[in-house]
Amino acid sequence: MSVMYLLISISIAVAIGFFIAFVRAVRSGQYEDDYTPSVRMLFDDELKKPEPTTKNPNKQP
Amino acid sequence: MDTNRCFHCGLAVPFNEEIVFRDHSFCCRGCQTIFEIFSDNGLDAYYDLERSPGARPLSDAYQFDFLANEQIVAKLLSFDEANTQIVCLNIPHIHCSSCIWILENLRKLNPGITSSQVNFHEKSVRITYNATQLTLKQVVELLCNIGYEPYISLEQYGKTTKNTDHSQTYKLGVAFFCFGNIMLLSFPEYFELQEFWLDHYKGFFRLLIFLLALPSFLYSASGYYTAAWKSLRTKRLNIEIPIALGIIVMFLRSVVDMWFDHGPGFFDSLTGLIFFMLLGKTFQAKTYRFLSFERDYKSYFPVAVTRLGEGREQNIPIHDIEPGDRLLIRNQELIPADGILMTPTADVDYSFVTGESVPVRKQSGDKLFAGGRLQGAPIEMDALQSVSQSYLTQLWSNAVFAKRGARPIESITNAVSQYFTPVLLAVAFAGLGYWSFIDRHTAFNVFTAVLIVACPCALALTAPFTLGNVLRLYGRAKLYLKDANVIERMAKIDTLVFDKTGTITSASQSQISYQGSALSGSKLTALKNAVRASNHPLSRLLYQHLPATETLSVDTFEETPGQGLEANILGHRIRVGSAPFVGAFDQLTATQTKVFVSIDDVVLGVFTFHSQYRDGLQPLLAGLAQHYTIKVLSGDNDGERQTLEKLLPPQTEMVFDQKPDQKLAFIKQLQDNGHRIMMIGDGLNDAGALAQSDVGIAISENVNVFSPACDGILDASAFAQMNDFMRLSKKAMRTIRWSFALSLLYNIVGLSFALSGQLLPLVAAIIMPLSTVTIIGFVTLLSNFDARRLQITRQKPKHDKYHGLGETASVILNYKSAV
């Protein structure tokens, strides 16, 4: 039955782990700007587009 | 592809001026150049993300010359070491994903820039660059060249990097962590199953619950203890007192219950309560970070000015200006201190001060007041005062600015808790007294149960959620309030005071009327081409007003400053300007701006410039007059009194020729007579009146850049909805009252459990979240419903075509002595 102590301890430890992650997120400034990163992550696809144009100027269909 | 819109900035392309470049059309060379820069650097994606995202570049980039001064640069940099410099610049034009993309790719335009990061809400960009490769001035010029003119003001100058306070976020996080875990660990107790293994581990579970409740009780709820203590000391019965009392009693009772093994205690309800109340606080604390409600003249004044002395030009911080200094002011620069004009003429635009956007013509020897923006050729002036001693800036030494914020918060919640707390304590002691004759143990239980169940959680959540929601609804409709308390004050207003110029008149539109013999055919063509060549503000307006014609070459062109212009086109001699210049007779009315026209020495007619009243002004005021007293307060002379009398509801009081401090005194006098005032103004000269009034609303054509200190900023495009906003504030208060009734009902139900001595933890655990959720749902739905009925809905985002401060100033209406 002492497995209960183990399980509860693990679950609390996991919860504390998430809590530490939360504190670190606040510290690193994630709560300062909650909009720009959501736009920024979409840019990676757009960034690749200009590259072929510089290598191959006749790309235009 | 829409050929009438500029591919870069989206503005309509003027007739005959379209520039076609690489299959796209542009409205001007500036836009075309930016497109060229971007496409040559492989940054075409800028135009793929959003349609026409750009802004027209400003022609006068030298307004940032002061960045050559190293002292000033050092103060603006937030980090400065060897090869790494970091600067945070405010860019009002940031408005879409294209803006983020291009600004974060600045390093592709100049290798000296290492990285750049945009904060969209704050409309700012943080640029890391290498000072050995380029200077801050070059960085700023690069931004100007691509249409993203940064906004550098005295306010930012010398400001230390702000540390945002995250304690509220931490408290909420801790409260949620404790609440969630305790809820899970409490489940076995809810079912009260007499199973061996549940019983066996009960102690372990309860110990964990107790430990988990400690951070929530000690840290997350700490704000309520301090608030309750403060209100006790000032002898005011706030809502925080019963809350703090409820929390503490709940904790003690739970510890006792657990220690003597009476039951599991109320830790689950306790942490739930703390979490929900902090959630309400966070919800209410919606802030518009790109707006500033505390701006004073410092936000608009430049950081530095050019001083002439010892035969050379020198950039000095404006605080160093001393009486007697000779200053050089360039086109679009702000006059930083009162002084005497030394150059023959100057056109000064006082739109920041008065809302009147027609430049004033000053002659040599005239006094120039601080706050005006120079239009046209550079001037020299002798400073008479230092910056803080000038006519306008002195206003900020008035006591009303010092006591702002110290105003006591009169909220409906606190008004209710005046009665709530004594009644609650009376009931608790009555219960204690009654039960102590029967059973000591039950008496303690009843006493604590009353305080626990009556803990005004639902009551305390009503106002934050209602007002927070209404605040958001306003924000979507473009009325941005400083905080939720403003809504409560709005609902109590009985008198509305409007500023005239720039508030009920539009600062961006003008009306031009023509009297005289008809202009047509070749005469019209010639006139239009004559004014086309001129850069004078009135010529620009006239040019836009006249119908489109073909473009002709001008044979000769001569402009006499302060007089008018003369041009030869198609063999006609055209003179446009003042009456004596053209040779016309003018029955002079000083309040109107007129431009006379003659062709071949025959006076044809006169163009009159009127300030235009805002769209929908008349129905709006008529609607408002049914519930409020309306007054108009103007810094101008009474030249428009008759026009206003027709527009305004009958018996509207109109006061003219008011100086900034007189406006403040006018509001104060009304308040002393027991009125509650909402002031609606726009310019810096209204700042005193806005600060003094119960609710000061600044109306702004561009909310990002210009507004004096106030309680709320109203986008000019939403002006016609004012009456709906006022009605919604009253509806919000009604919603709160209904919700109070509902939450008192819950309290009565809970009290009946408590007084009969049967409050089980399970009942508390059900009643508390249930009441919270129904209250939140009720107020949110009701306030949304009210807003929809009043048609306060999301406005279509106006394509924000803002091009920096210079542009607002270039929209001109009429000459008038403004200050």
Chai-1 contact restraints between the chains, C-beta under 6 A:
chainA,res_idxA,chainB,res_idxB,connection_type,confidence,min_distance_angstrom,max_distance_angstrom,comment,restraint_id
A,M4,B,Y201,contact,1.0,0.0,6.0,A-B,restraint_1
A,A15,B,N181,contact,1.0,0.0,6.0,A-B,restraint_2
A,F19,B,F177,contact,1.0,0.0,6.0,A-B,restraint_3
A,F22,B,G173,contact,1.0,0.0,6.0,A-B,restraint_4
A,V26,B,H166,contact,1.0,0.0,6.0,A-B,restraint_5
A,V26,B,T169,contact,1.0,0.0,6.0,A-B,restraint_6
A,Y31,B,T169,contact,1.0,0.0,6.0,A-B,restraint_7
A,D33,B,N119,contact,1.0,0.0,6.0,A-B,restraint_8
A,Y35,B,F120,contact,1.0,0.0,6.0,A-B,restraint_9
A,Y35,B,H121,contact,1.0,0.0,6.0,A-B,restraint_10
A,T36,B,V118,contact,1.0,0.0,6.0,A-B,restraint_11
A,T36,B,N119,contact,1.0,0.0,6.0,A-B,restraint_12
A,T36,B,F120,contact,1.0,0.0,6.0,A-B,restraint_13
A,V39,B,S97,contact,1.0,0.0,6.0,A-B,restraint_14
A,V39,B,I100,contact,1.0,0.0,6.0,A-B,restraint_15
A,F43,B,W101,contact,1.0,0.0,6.0,A-B,restraint_16
A,E46,B,A45,contact,1.0,0.0,6.0,A-B,restraint_17
A,K49,B,A45,contact,1.0,0.0,6.0,A-B,restraint_18
A,P50,B,G42,contact,1.0,0.0,6.0,A-B,restraint_19
A,T54,B,G42,contact,1.0,0.0,6.0,A-B,restraint_20
